[in-house]
Amino acid sequence: MDVTAIAQFLTVIFLFIVILALTYITTRFIAGYQKNSSANTNIESVEVMRLSQSQYVQIIRIGTKYVAIAVSKDSVEKLCELSSEDVKAVASEPSSANSFKDIMDKIKQGLQR
């Protein structure tokens, strides 16, 4: 084999690994920034139900009030206000099945077998 071909191959592999690392770091940074910027707000989307491809009904919390709104492609309309007793609290746990870390751990375990 030619030495220059091996050097080019190793350079491409190195650049690929560097690009993957930079992508991972950037994604983690942006996710952390967005999580922190929206963590202490007075507005929260409690639940969303899709009616059609471009129409949704949402329950949002604004301060201590809950409001049902209809969201479509061109407009947002208030449907009604809800009391806190009307809204069922759903414990929101991040799905471990969709966690990137868990998926990578499963892949690593599969490769070690």
C-alpha positions as CSV (number, residue, x, y, z in Angstrom):
1,M,0.0,0.0,0.0
2,D,1.0,3.6,-0.6
3,V,2.1,5.6,2.4
4,T,0.2,8.7,1.2
5,A,-3.0,6.7,0.9
6,I,-2.7,5.5,4.5
7,A,-1.9,9.0,5.6
8,Q,-5.0,10.4,3.8
9,F,-7.2,7.6,5.3
10,L,-6.0,8.4,8.8
11,T,-6.5,12.1,8.3
12,V,-10.1,11.5,7.1
13,I,-10.8,9.3,10.1
14,F,-9.3,11.9,12.5
15,L,-11.3,14.7,10.9
16,F,-14.5,12.6,11.2
17,I,-13.9,12.0,14.9
18,V,-13.2,15.7,15.5
19,I,-16.4,16.7,13.7
20,L,-18.4,14.2,15.7
21,A,-16.9,15.5,18.9
22,L,-17.6,19.1,18.0
23,T,-21.2,18.2,17.0
24,Y,-21.8,16.5,20.3
25,I,-20.4,19.3,22.4
26,T,-22.4,21.9,20.5
27,T,-25.6,20.0,20.9
28,R,-25.1,19.6,24.6
29,F,-24.3,23.3,25.0
30,I,-27.4,24.4,23.1
31,A,-29.7,21.9,24.9
32,G,-28.4,23.2,28.3
33,Y,-28.8,26.8,27.3
34,Q,-32.3,26.3,26.1
35,K,-33.3,24.3,29.2
36,N,-31.9,27.0,31.5
37,S,-33.5,29.9,29.6
38,S,-37.0,28.3,29.7
39,A,-36.8,26.8,33.2
40,N,-37.9,29.9,35.2
41,T,-40.8,31.2,33.2
42,N,-44.4,31.9,34.1
43,I,-45.7,30.3,30.9
44,E,-45.8,26.6,30.5
45,S,-47.4,24.2,28.0
46,V,-49.2,21.6,30.1
47,E,-50.7,19.4,27.3
48,V,-51.1,19.5,23.6
49,M,-53.6,17.5,21.5
50,R,-53.3,17.4,17.7
51,L,-56.6,17.7,15.9
52,S,-55.3,17.7,12.4
53,Q,-52.1,18.3,10.6
54,S,-52.1,22.0,11.4
55,Q,-54.6,22.3,14.3
56,Y,-53.9,21.8,18.0
57,V,-55.7,22.3,21.3
58,Q,-53.3,23.3,24.1
59,I,-53.6,23.7,27.8
60,I,-51.2,26.3,29.0
61,R,-50.4,27.7,32.4
62,I,-49.9,31.4,32.7
63,G,-48.9,32.3,36.2
64,T,-51.4,30.4,38.3
65,K,-54.2,30.3,35.7
66,Y,-54.8,27.6,33.1
67,V,-56.1,28.4,29.7
68,A,-57.2,26.2,26.8
69,I,-56.3,27.6,23.4
70,A,-56.8,26.5,19.8
71,V,-53.8,26.9,17.6
72,S,-53.9,26.7,13.8
73,K,-51.7,27.7,11.0
74,D,-52.9,31.2,10.9
75,S,-54.4,32.0,14.3
76,V,-54.4,31.3,18.1
77,E,-57.8,31.6,19.9
78,K,-58.6,31.3,23.5
79,L,-61.2,28.7,24.2
80,C,-61.8,28.9,27.9
81,E,-60.1,29.3,31.3
82,L,-59.7,26.2,33.5
83,S,-59.4,25.9,37.2
84,S,-56.5,24.1,38.7
85,E,-58.9,21.3,39.8
86,D,-59.9,20.7,36.2
87,V,-56.4,20.1,35.1
88,K,-54.9,16.7,35.9
89,A,-51.3,16.8,36.8
90,V,-49.2,14.4,34.8
91,A,-45.8,13.6,36.1
92,S,-43.5,14.4,33.2
93,E,-40.4,12.1,33.3
94,P,-38.0,12.1,30.5
95,S,-38.4,8.9,28.5
96,S,-35.4,6.7,29.1
97,A,-36.1,4.9,25.9
98,N,-35.5,8.0,23.9
99,S,-32.4,9.1,25.9
100,F,-29.3,9.3,23.6
101,K,-27.1,8.0,26.4
102,D,-29.3,4.9,26.9
103,I,-29.3,4.2,23.2
104,M,-25.5,4.5,23.0
105,D,-25.1,2.2,26.0
106,K,-27.3,-0.4,24.3
107,I,-25.1,-0.1,21.2
108,K,-21.9,-0.5,23.2
109,Q,-23.3,-3.5,25.0
110,G,-24.2,-5.1,21.7
111,L,-20.7,-4.5,20.4
112,Q,-19.1,-6.0,23.4
113,R,-20.9,-9.3,23.1
